[in-house]
């Protein structure tokens, strides 16, 4: 193996309320549909660990690491509550070896709409926000839940994006390994699921056969894999969580670039990988859809499909109402209603999936009523 790309995602959702308009219909507001207290509490909890975690990432970078950060628009909106959080990420940007990925601003599944107008607008909005906050223009795209579908590459190229990270799903790879830059309308890196989850999910599991996981051990596994590039994709929250659970995660990240370097393996950014390595043809990127932990988690039942279709209609209806579409509150509401987390909550593999589906569709119905009535 020649190189490793590591991408870290930080997304904090706007959680929906348990909703029932007992007092009759009202003007739609963010506080009407979203649990502001829970959202703020979750942000405070994460903010408390960000400064320390980012200092660890800085040390890792000083030792030769490179990172791509995928910060969702919903998280960036919440950062207005504590400017120190943004400053901590600006300090990371100043190291010169951090890239920021583009995504759909509201962590939405708008890539699945037949009309990609809203998808394009959300990606562009997110790119502008990243440029405004950190002074860099993203070149790598990551869809929420590492979703890929064959019709978005052309849109991404027109926006100036040069590569994409997606899930290394079996239906895409068949018997291949996610160790190359794969060719499509836009060059694509696929997450190595097992190695990514060795870090994010199994690191603190003391019953795991490979516990404790050291940087040297992990680098030795990568050394014996043939290929050009391994792509690792982690949830940011898993870093402080694993450190608090069993310790050792911070040291692992500091040591990893040194352990890889000893074996002739470099940590690089996706935009560097697509320049360095030849592209490998992978036809399934055009014909198959894939997402982290499977498409069935997002669209595995009728309620999820119905919610997606209703969203598509609402986005179009709101866009057609110029008197409403310029209303900032309405735009944010329709954006937050598109979050992938809402679909995951309706997965009937979860014990509350059916209840969440009824609740979420009730909120969607009420918001659509407000559009019909022209309430702002």
N, C-alpha and C positions, 0 to 999 in steps of 0.2 A: 504494500500500500504506500502511496506517495504522499497523500495529504488528508486532512480532516477539516470539514466545515462544521462549525457549531452555531446553531441558531437558538436563541432563547426568547420565548414568548411571554409577555406580561399582559394579561387581559383581566379586567375586573368588570363583571356584568352589572347592568342595571336590572336588579331583580324585580319581577312583577309582584304586585300585591295579591293577596287573596281578595278577590274583588266581587262586590255585589252592590249595585246602585240602590240601596234600600231607601234612600231619600229622594228617589227620582233622578232623572237625567240632569247632568250638569255640564258646564263648559269643560272641555278636555284640558287637563293640565298634567305635567309630569308627576306631580304629587298625587294625582287621582289614581294613577295606574301603577306607579313604581314605589317600592318600599325604601323611601329615602333614609330612614334610620338604619336599616340593614346595610344599605350601600355605603353610607358614611362609616359605619363601624368596620366593615370589611376593608375599606380604604385605610383607615387608621391602623388597623392590624398589619396590613402590608407595609405601610409607610414606615412603621417602626423598625422593620428589618431591611429596608432598601439601602440605606446609607452604608451599613456594615457589609451587606452583600456586594454592593458596587465597589467598595474598597478591595474586596477579595478579587473581583473581576479585574480591577486595575492591576493588582499584583500579578495575576495570571497573564495579563497582557504584557507586563514588563518582562515576564519570563518567556515571551514569544507567542502568546495566544492571539487569536483573532476571533471576534464574535460578531454575529449579526443579531440585532435586537428587533423584535417585532412587538411594538407597543401599540395596543389597540386604541382607536379613537375614544372609546368609552373610558378607558383608563386615563388618557390624556385630558379628557374633560374633567375628571375627578381631581387631577393634579392641581387645579385652581384652588383647592382647599389647603394645599401646603406647597408653596413654591420651592421649598427645600428639596422636594422629591425630584422636580424637574432639574434643579441645579446639580443633583447627584448624577443624573444621566448626561447632563452637559459636560461634567467632569470626565465621564467615560468617553464621550465623543472627542474630547480634547486629546486623548491618548493617540489618536490617529489610526488606530487599528480596530475601530468599531464601525460597522455599517448599520444603517437603519432600514428595515424592510418596509415596503408598502403593503397595504391590505385594504379590505373594504372598511371604511371608517367605523361603521357600527358593528363590526364583527358579524356581518350578515352573510346570508346564503344567496345574495342577489346574483351571483354567477349562474344560478340555476333558472333565473327568469328567461323566458324566450326572448324578450326585449332587454338588451344589455345596457340600455341608457342609464338606468339607476346604478348599475354595477360600475360603469365607467365614471359616473359622477362621484360615487363614494370613494373609489380608488384615487381619483384626482384630488378630492378634498383631503384625503389622508396624506397624500404626497405633499400637498401645500402646507399642511399642519406640521409635518416633520421638518420641512425646509424652514418654516417660520421659527420653530422652537430650537432646532439644533444646527441650522445653517448647512445642511447637507440635503442632496436630492437622492431619494432612494433609486436603486437600480434593480433590486431583487424584490419579487412579489411573493407573498405567502397568503393564500386564502385561509379563512377560518377553518379550523378542523383539518387543515392540510388538504382541503377539497380540491380536486381537479376535475375539470370537464373539458371536452375537446374544442369548445367554441370560443374560449376566452383569449387564446394566445395572440390573435390578431389585434384585439383591443389593447392588450398590455403593451404590445410593440408600438402602437400608435401613441401611447402615453409615455414612451421613452424608456420603458423597463426592458431589461436585457436578459433576465433569467427568473426562474420560479423554483420554489421548494414545494414539494407535495409528498403525500404519503407513499411509502414503499410497499403498497398493497400487493397481495398475491395475484389479484386479477389483472394488474398491470404488468407485473414482472414474470409471471409464470414460473419458470425454473431459473430465471436470471437472478443476479444479486444486485442490490442498489449500490454499485461501486463505480459508477460512470456518470458523465454528463450526457443525458439522453436528449435526442433531437426531437423537436416539435416546432410549431410556429415560434416558440420561445424556448431556449435551452432549459432543461429541467433537471433538478437534483431531487432524488427520492430519499426520504428518511430511512435510515437503517433502524428498524423497529426494535430489534432485540438489544442492540448496543445502547440505543437511546434510553430504553427502559431499564437497562442495568443500572444506569445512573439515576434516573428520575424516580423509578418505582422500587427497585430491589436493593438500592444502596444500603438502606438502614434495616433491611430484613435479616435478622440474625439467624433465621432458619435457612436462609439461602446458602447453597453449597459453596458459593464463591465469596461469602462474607468473611472478612472485611474486604472491600474492593479498594485496592490501592491504584495510584496512577501508573505505577510500573507494571502491575498485572494487566491493567486495561490496555496499556500501550503494547504489551506483548501480544495480546489477542489481535489487535489491529495490524501489527507487523506481519502476521501470518495469513492475512487476507489478501488475495491478489486483486488488483484493480487500481483505479486512479484516485478516487476520492470517496471517503465515508462521510455521510451527512448525518449529523446528530441534531436532534430537535428536542428541546427540554422546555418544560413549564418553569418559569422563573421562580414561582412559589415553591417548587420542589427543592430548590437549593437551600434556603434557610430552614425549610421543614426537615430535610434529612440531617442538616447540621444539628438541629435541636433534638432530633429523635435519637441519634446514635453517635453524633460527632464524626469528624473526619472529612466531611464534604468540602469544607473550605480549603483544607490542606490538599485534597484531591485536585481541586481546580487550579491551585497554585502550582502543583507539581506536574500536572498533565503535559503542558507544552514542553517542559524539560525532558520528561520521559519519552515523549514522541520524538523530540529532536535527537536524542541519543540513538534512535533507531532510523534516523534519516527521514522522518515524517514531519511535514510542516503543517501548521494550522493556518488556513487561508480563508478568505471570504468567497462567497459564491461567485461574485463578479470576476474574481481572479481565477477561479476554477474553470469558468467557461472560456477564458482566454488561453489557459494552459493546456487543456486536454481536448482531444478529438471527440466529436459528438458520436454517440452510439444510437442507431435508429431503434425506436421502440414504437411500433404501430399502435399499440393499445392506448397510448396517450390521446389518440384521436377518437377512439371508439368506446372507451370505457370511462366510467366515473369512479372515483375512490375518495375515501375520507378516513381520517384517523378513527380507528376502532370500527370501521365499516359504515357503509351508507345506511344500513338498517337502523343505526342509532339516531340518525337525523330524519330519515324518511321511511321508517319501517312500519308505519300504520296509517290508517285512513285519516286520523286527526292531524297528523303531521303534514300529510299531503294537502289536506283541506286548508290548513293554516297557511301553507306556502302559496296556494292559489289565491286565497283571499288577500294575502299581502301584496301579491302581484297586482291585483285589481285596485287595491287601496292606493298603492304607489302611483298608478296611472291616474286614478280619480283625483288625487291630491294635486298632481302635476297639472291637470287640466283646469283646476280652480286657482287661477292666478291670485285671486283675493285671499286664498288660504295658504298657497304654497310659499308665499313670501313671509309668512308668520314663523318666526324662529322657534317658538314653542311647538307648533304643529310639526315642523320639520324634524325636530329632535324626537318627538314622540314616535313618529312613523319610523325614524331611524332605529331607536331603541327597541321598537317592537319587532325588528328584523333579526335580533341577535341569535346566533346559533344556539346559545344556552337555552333559549325558550324551546327549541325543537328537542334538545337533549332531555329537558325536563318532561316532555310528553312521551318519551320512550316508555312503552308499557312493560319493559323489563324492570323499570323502577316501580317501587311499591305504590307511589303516589302518581304514576303516569296518567291514569284515567282522570283523576281529580284535577291534575294540572291542565289536562287538555280542555276540560269543561271550563275551567277558570280562564285560561288564556284565550280561548275562543270567545268567551263572554266579553273580555276586554277589547278584543279585535272588533267584535260586533258593535260595541258601544262607540268606538272611535270612528268606525265607518258611518254610523248614524250621525255623528257630529259633522262629518264632511258633507253628508247629504243636506243637513240642516244649515250648513254654513256657519257653525258655531266656532268662535275664536276667542 
